[in-house]
Amino acid sequence: MTLRFLTGGESHGPALVGVIEGLPSGLSLSSRDIDNDLARRQAGYGRGGRMRVENDRVRILSGVRLGKTLGSPVTLYIENRDHENWLQAMGVEAPAPGAAPEPETRPRPGHGDLAGMLKFGTRDARDVLERASARETAARVAAGAAARRLLGELGMSVLSRVVAIGGIQAPAGGIDRTSFAIADSDLVRCVDSDASRRMIEAIESAAGDGDTLGGVFEVAAFGVVPGLGSPSQWDRRLDARLCGALASIPGIKGVETGAGFELGSLRGSQAHDEIFYEEASGIFRGTNRAGGLEAGMTNGEPVLMRAAMKPIPTLGQPLATVDVALLEPAVAFNERADVCAVPAASIVGEAAVALVLADAALEKFGGDSMVEVRRNFEGYLDGIGDLWRRRD
């Protein structure tokens, strides 16, 4: 791994922190680049009260000087404004006698509460849920924004759109930059206005019932050159790395590449993307059912990933559970949560894909500085220029 990152921080702790190692020196990076994506993550119809409390902004603590990366680790800090309301429950120091907060002993079905309580030997779900919470993804989005800047220097962009919420499916759209770029103008990040309206109505209905909704989003990367990734080992195959990154987002239960599971029902003559050549444009595919990935490598077509998110497990009408302190039937505990976070998850999906692609790009074209990276990149394009030319 050439580019790596770590995140730290609890949902209601003082802050979230991300550390990115491996960015070359000389990459333009500012807090504005990151704040834009943080704001996009907070938006979307169906978000809960937490997003009215937080106003995510990043502080770059290291690795950047005068607007350029130094080649050293970049440290990103995002304050949790809601921490002020959780000073006792989330205190670092041992509490005074008799002042310990009440434990959460009624784990929520669908959350990591019970599995984590068993894993870590605790009877308080708060010890687990604070880190398992999707709040962690704010730090991941911040790291992804830095990766996005690197990809942009190489002519690559990562976009997303929502294609389904609560069983309401948008019509299949074109796989082009424009059809993805307009998603931010919609409340649920769906590019079909009729489907968007029905999705919003479904979210309102679920909220009225104290329920939640999941859905499906797509992430596409444009301008991706062929040859990123490798078939040489299982963990170097780019499709495996992309699927793993998307599956690591809280709530994601299914990931596919290109036409994905649909390919399992087709004949080979219908499933594969035929190869053509024209002197003006070089080699290209007539279709992109493979999602821009073959044998663990990019093939020069747009990379297309799709992820399915389950409904959020914190419900206004909680499900049945067991009180682990009493070993008696109970209802799961409830705290402030979203009704639908699929639009927000699509932004996290962009970050996940950008981080993997940036890592793969540095493997292929890496250097200690952006001057070296650009030189290696341009040399590669020159070498394949008689066969492949960038089209988007």
C-alpha positions as CSV (number, residue, x, y, z in Angstrom):
1,M,0.0,0.0,0.0
2,T,1.5,3.3,-1.1
3,L,-1.2,5.7,0.3
4,R,-2.7,4.8,3.7
5,F,-4.8,6.5,6.2
6,L,-6.2,6.0,9.7
7,T,-9.1,7.7,11.5
8,G,-9.7,8.1,15.2
9,G,-12.4,9.5,17.4
10,E,-15.8,8.5,18.8
11,S,-19.2,9.7,17.7
12,H,-19.8,12.0,20.7
13,G,-16.1,12.4,21.6
14,P,-14.2,15.7,21.3
15,A,-13.2,15.3,17.7
16,L,-12.5,13.1,14.7
17,V,-9.0,12.8,13.4
18,G,-7.6,11.5,10.1
19,V,-4.0,10.9,9.2
20,I,-3.0,10.3,5.6
21,E,0.5,9.0,4.8
22,G,1.9,8.8,1.3
23,L,0.8,12.0,-0.4
24,P,3.6,13.4,-2.6
25,S,5.0,16.8,-1.9
26,G,3.8,19.7,-3.9
27,L,0.1,18.7,-4.1
28,S,-2.2,21.7,-3.7
29,L,-4.5,21.2,-0.7
30,S,-6.5,23.6,1.4
31,S,-9.2,23.3,4.1
32,R,-11.7,24.6,1.5
33,D,-11.2,21.5,-0.7
34,I,-12.0,19.3,2.3
35,D,-14.8,21.4,3.8
36,N,-16.8,21.2,0.5
37,D,-17.0,17.4,0.7
38,L,-17.8,17.6,4.5
39,A,-20.7,19.8,3.7
40,R,-22.0,17.5,1.0
41,R,-21.8,14.6,3.4
42,Q,-24.0,16.5,5.9
43,A,-26.7,17.3,3.3
44,G,-29.5,15.1,2.0
45,Y,-33.1,14.6,2.8
46,G,-33.8,12.3,5.7
47,R,-30.8,13.4,7.9
48,G,-31.5,13.6,11.6
49,G,-31.0,16.2,14.3
50,R,-27.3,15.6,14.7
51,M,-26.6,17.3,11.4
52,R,-28.3,20.4,12.7
53,V,-25.9,20.4,15.6
54,E,-22.6,19.8,13.7
55,N,-21.1,22.2,11.2
56,D,-18.2,20.1,10.0
57,R,-15.0,22.0,9.2
58,V,-11.5,20.7,9.0
59,R,-8.3,21.9,10.6
60,I,-5.2,20.8,8.9
61,L,-2.7,20.2,11.7
62,S,0.3,18.9,9.7
63,G,1.7,17.9,6.3
64,V,0.7,21.1,4.5
65,R,2.6,24.4,4.2
66,L,1.6,27.4,2.2
67,G,-1.1,25.5,0.4
68,K,1.1,22.6,-0.7
69,T,1.7,19.1,0.8
70,L,5.1,18.5,2.2
71,G,5.3,14.7,1.7
72,S,4.9,14.1,5.4
73,P,1.7,12.8,7.1
74,V,-1.3,15.0,6.7
75,T,-3.3,15.3,9.9
76,L,-6.9,16.4,9.7
77,Y,-9.0,17.4,12.7
78,I,-12.8,17.8,12.8
79,E,-14.4,19.0,16.0
80,N,-17.6,17.3,17.3
81,R,-19.7,20.2,18.5
82,D,-22.2,17.8,20.1
83,H,-19.5,16.7,22.5
84,E,-20.5,19.5,24.8
85,N,-23.8,17.6,25.5
86,W,-21.9,14.4,26.3
87,L,-19.1,15.5,28.7
88,Q,-20.2,13.2,31.4
89,A,-21.1,10.2,29.3
90,M,-17.9,10.5,27.2
91,G,-15.4,11.7,29.7
92,V,-11.9,10.4,29.4
93,E,-11.0,10.3,33.1
94,A,-12.5,7.8,35.6
95,P,-15.7,9.2,37.1
96,A,-16.1,10.1,40.8
97,P,-17.7,7.5,43.0
98,G,-21.4,7.3,42.2
99,A,-21.1,9.6,39.1
100,A,-20.7,6.9,36.4
101,P,-23.3,7.3,33.5
102,E,-26.0,4.7,33.2
103,P,-24.8,1.9,30.8
104,E,-26.7,1.1,27.6
105,T,-27.7,-2.5,28.1
106,R,-30.4,-2.9,25.4
107,P,-28.5,-3.6,22.1
108,R,-30.1,-2.6,18.9
109,P,-30.8,-5.3,16.2
110,G,-28.8,-4.4,13.1
111,H,-26.2,-2.4,14.9
112,G,-22.8,-3.6,16.2
113,D,-23.9,-3.2,19.8
114,L,-24.3,-6.8,20.9
115,A,-21.5,-8.3,18.8
116,G,-19.1,-5.7,20.1
117,M,-20.2,-6.2,23.7
118,L,-19.4,-9.9,23.4
119,K,-16.2,-9.2,21.5
120,F,-14.8,-6.6,24.0
121,G,-16.3,-8.1,27.2
122,T,-18.4,-5.1,28.1
123,R,-22.0,-4.8,29.4
124,D,-22.3,-1.2,28.1
125,A,-23.1,-0.8,24.4
126,R,-21.8,2.8,24.5
127,D,-18.2,1.3,24.6
128,V,-18.9,-0.1,21.1
129,L,-21.4,2.1,19.4
130,E,-19.4,5.3,19.7
131,R,-16.8,4.0,17.3
132,A,-19.1,1.8,15.2
133,S,-21.2,4.8,14.5
134,A,-21.2,6.3,10.9
135,R,-20.0,9.5,12.4
136,E,-16.5,8.1,11.7
137,T,-17.1,8.6,8.0
138,A,-16.6,12.4,8.4
139,A,-12.9,11.7,8.9
140,R,-13.0,9.3,5.9
141,V,-14.6,11.9,3.7
142,A,-11.9,14.4,4.7
143,A,-9.2,12.0,3.8
144,G,-11.0,11.2,0.5
145,A,-11.0,14.9,-0.4
146,A,-7.2,14.9,-0.3
147,A,-7.2,11.8,-2.5
148,R,-9.6,13.5,-4.8
149,R,-7.1,16.4,-5.2
150,L,-4.4,14.0,-6.3
151,L,-6.7,12.3,-8.8
152,G,-7.7,15.6,-10.2
153,E,-4.0,16.4,-11.0
154,L,-4.1,13.3,-13.2
155,G,-7.4,14.1,-14.9
156,M,-9.5,11.7,-12.9
157,S,-12.7,12.5,-11.1
158,V,-15.0,10.6,-8.8
159,L,-18.8,11.3,-8.7
160,S,-21.9,9.5,-7.3
161,R,-25.7,9.4,-7.5
162,V,-28.5,7.7,-5.6
163,V,-30.5,5.2,-7.7
164,A,-32.9,3.7,-5.2
165,I,-34.4,4.4,-1.8
166,G,-36.9,2.3,0.0
167,G,-37.6,0.2,-3.1
168,I,-38.2,3.2,-5.4
169,Q,-35.8,2.7,-8.3
170,A,-34.7,5.5,-10.6
171,P,-34.6,4.7,-14.3
172,A,-31.2,3.6,-15.5
173,G,-29.2,6.6,-16.4
174,G,-26.3,7.1,-18.7
175,I,-22.7,6.5,-17.4
176,D,-21.3,9.9,-18.3
177,R,-19.9,12.7,-16.2
178,T,-22.8,15.0,-16.7
179,S,-25.5,12.6,-15.5
180,F,-23.6,12.2,-12.2
181,A,-22.5,15.8,-11.8
182,I,-26.1,17.1,-11.4
183,A,-26.8,14.8,-8.4
184,D,-25.8,17.5,-5.9
185,S,-28.7,19.7,-7.0
186,D,-31.3,17.2,-5.8
187,L,-32.4,16.7,-2.2
188,V,-31.7,12.9,-2.3
189,R,-29.0,13.1,-4.9
190,C,-31.2,11.3,-7.5
191,V,-30.9,12.6,-11.1
192,D,-34.5,11.6,-12.0
193,S,-37.0,14.2,-10.7
194,D,-40.0,11.9,-10.6
195,A,-38.1,9.2,-8.7
196,S,-36.7,11.8,-6.4
197,R,-40.1,13.0,-5.5
198,R,-41.3,9.5,-4.7
199,M,-38.2,8.8,-2.6
200,I,-38.8,12.0,-0.5
201,E,-42.4,10.9,0.0
202,A,-41.2,7.4,1.1
203,I,-38.8,9.0,3.6
204,E,-41.5,11.2,5.0
205,S,-43.8,8.2,5.4
206,A,-41.1,6.2,7.2
207,A,-40.4,9.1,9.5
208,G,-44.0,9.3,10.4
209,D,-44.0,5.6,11.3
210,G,-40.8,5.8,13.4
211,D,-39.0,3.8,10.8
212,T,-36.0,4.1,8.5
213,L,-35.1,3.4,4.8
214,G,-32.1,2.1,3.0
215,G,-31.2,2.2,-0.7
216,V,-28.6,2.0,-3.5
217,F,-26.1,4.4,-4.8
218,E,-23.6,4.4,-7.6
219,V,-20.0,5.7,-7.7
220,A,-18.3,6.4,-11.0
221,A,-14.7,7.4,-11.7
222,F,-14.1,9.2,-15.0
223,G,-10.8,9.8,-16.8
224,V,-9.3,6.6,-15.3
225,V,-6.4,5.3,-17.4
226,P,-6.0,1.6,-18.1
227,G,-3.6,-0.5,-16.0
228,L,-4.3,0.6,-12.4
229,G,-4.3,-2.5,-10.1
230,S,-2.8,-5.9,-10.8
231,P,-3.9,-9.5,-11.3
232,S,-0.7,-10.8,-9.7
233,Q,-2.2,-11.3,-6.2
234,W,-5.7,-11.4,-4.7
235,D,-5.1,-8.3,-2.6
236,R,-3.7,-6.3,-5.5
237,R,-6.8,-6.7,-7.7
238,L,-8.4,-3.3,-7.9
239,D,-12.0,-4.5,-8.0
240,A,-11.4,-6.4,-4.7
241,R,-9.9,-3.3,-3.1
242,L,-12.8,-1.1,-4.3
243,C,-15.5,-3.6,-3.2
244,G,-13.8,-3.9,0.2
245,A,-13.6,-0.1,0.7
246,L,-17.2,0.4,-0.1
247,A,-18.3,-2.6,2.1
248,S,-16.4,-1.0,5.0
249,I,-18.8,1.9,5.1
250,P,-21.3,1.5,8.0
251,G,-24.6,0.0,6.7
252,I,-23.4,-1.3,3.4
253,K,-24.5,-4.9,2.8
254,G,-23.9,-5.4,-0.9
255,V,-21.4,-4.1,-3.5
256,E,-21.1,-4.8,-7.2
257,T,-18.9,-3.7,-10.1
258,G,-20.4,-2.7,-13.4
259,A,-23.5,-4.9,-14.2
260,G,-22.6,-7.0,-11.2
261,F,-25.0,-9.7,-10.3
262,E,-27.0,-9.3,-13.5
263,L,-24.0,-10.8,-15.4
264,G,-24.6,-14.1,-13.6
265,S,-27.9,-14.5,-15.6
266,L,-26.4,-13.7,-19.0
267,R,-24.6,-15.7,-21.7
268,G,-21.0,-14.7,-22.3
269,S,-21.9,-13.3,-25.7
270,Q,-24.2,-10.8,-23.9
271,A,-22.0,-10.2,-20.8
272,H,-18.7,-9.0,-22.2
273,D,-17.6,-5.6,-23.6
274,E,-16.5,-6.0,-27.2
275,I,-13.3,-4.1,-28.2
276,F,-13.1,-1.7,-31.1
277,Y,-10.5,0.6,-32.7
278,E,-10.7,3.9,-34.5
279,E,-7.7,5.9,-35.4
280,A,-9.1,9.1,-33.9
281,S,-10.0,7.6,-30.5
282,G,-7.9,4.5,-30.2
283,I,-9.1,1.3,-28.6
284,F,-12.5,1.5,-26.9
285,R,-15.5,-0.6,-25.7
286,G,-19.0,-0.5,-27.1
287,T,-20.4,-1.2,-23.7
288,N,-19.2,-1.1,-20.1
289,R,-20.8,-4.0,-18.3
290,A,-17.5,-4.8,-16.6
291,G,-17.6,-1.4,-14.9
292,G,-14.1,-0.4,-16.2
293,L,-12.4,-3.3,-14.5
294,E,-11.1,-6.6,-15.9
295,A,-8.8,-9.1,-14.1
296,G,-8.3,-6.7,-11.3
297,M,-7.1,-3.8,-13.5
298,T,-8.7,-0.7,-15.0
299,N,-9.4,-1.1,-18.7
300,G,-9.7,2.5,-19.7
301,E,-13.5,2.8,-19.4
302,P,-15.2,4.6,-16.5
303,V,-15.1,2.7,-13.3
304,L,-18.6,2.0,-12.0
305,M,-19.4,0.7,-8.6
306,R,-22.8,0.1,-6.9
307,A,-23.5,-0.3,-3.2
308,A,-26.6,-1.2,-1.2
309,M,-27.2,0.3,2.2
310,K,-29.5,-1.3,4.7
311,P,-32.0,0.8,6.7
312,I,-30.5,2.5,9.8
313,P,-31.0,0.3,12.9
314,T,-31.9,3.1,15.3
315,L,-35.7,3.2,15.1
316,G,-38.3,5.5,16.5
317,Q,-40.3,2.4,17.2
318,P,-37.5,0.1,18.5
319,L,-37.4,-3.6,17.8
320,A,-37.3,-6.4,20.4
321,T,-34.0,-7.2,22.1
322,V,-32.7,-8.6,25.4
323,D,-31.5,-6.4,28.3
324,V,-28.0,-7.9,28.9
325,A,-28.0,-6.7,32.5
326,L,-31.2,-8.4,33.4
327,L,-31.3,-11.1,30.7
328,E,-35.0,-10.2,30.2
329,P,-37.0,-9.2,27.1
330,A,-36.8,-5.5,26.3
331,V,-37.0,-3.0,23.4
332,A,-33.8,-1.6,22.0
333,F,-32.7,1.8,23.1
334,N,-33.2,4.8,20.9
335,E,-31.2,8.0,20.4
336,R,-31.2,10.7,17.7
337,A,-30.6,9.2,14.3
338,D,-31.3,9.7,10.6
339,V,-34.4,8.3,8.8
340,C,-32.4,7.8,5.6
341,A,-28.7,8.3,5.1
342,V,-28.3,6.9,1.6
343,P,-27.5,10.4,0.0
344,A,-24.8,10.9,2.7
345,A,-23.5,7.4,2.2
346,S,-23.0,8.1,-1.5
347,I,-20.6,10.9,-0.6
348,V,-18.7,8.6,1.7
349,G,-18.6,6.1,-1.2
350,E,-16.9,8.7,-3.3
351,A,-14.2,9.1,-0.7
352,A,-13.8,5.3,-0.4
353,V,-13.3,5.0,-4.2
354,A,-11.1,8.0,-4.4
355,L,-8.7,6.7,-1.7
356,V,-8.4,3.3,-3.4
357,L,-7.8,4.9,-6.9
358,A,-5.3,7.4,-5.5
359,D,-3.4,4.5,-3.9
360,A,-3.4,2.6,-7.1
361,A,-2.3,5.6,-9.1
362,L,0.6,6.2,-6.7
363,E,1.6,2.5,-7.1
364,K,1.7,3.0,-10.8
365,F,3.1,6.5,-11.1
366,G,4.5,7.2,-7.7
367,G,7.2,9.6,-6.7
368,D,8.2,11.7,-3.8
369,S,6.9,14.9,-5.4
370,M,4.1,15.8,-7.8
371,V,6.7,16.7,-10.4
372,E,7.8,13.1,-10.4
373,V,4.3,11.7,-10.4
374,R,3.3,13.9,-13.4
375,R,6.4,13.0,-15.3
376,N,5.8,9.3,-14.7
377,F,2.1,9.7,-15.6
378,E,2.8,11.6,-18.9
379,G,5.5,9.0,-19.8
380,Y,3.0,6.2,-19.4
381,L,0.4,8.0,-21.6
382,D,3.0,8.6,-24.2
383,G,3.8,4.9,-24.2
384,I,0.3,3.7,-24.9
385,G,-0.8,6.7,-27.0
386,D,-1.0,4.7,-30.2
387,L,-3.6,2.3,-28.6
388,W,-5.5,4.3,-26.0
389,R,-6.5,8.0,-25.7
390,R,-8.4,9.6,-22.9
391,R,-12.0,10.4,-24.0
392,D,-13.7,12.0,-21.0
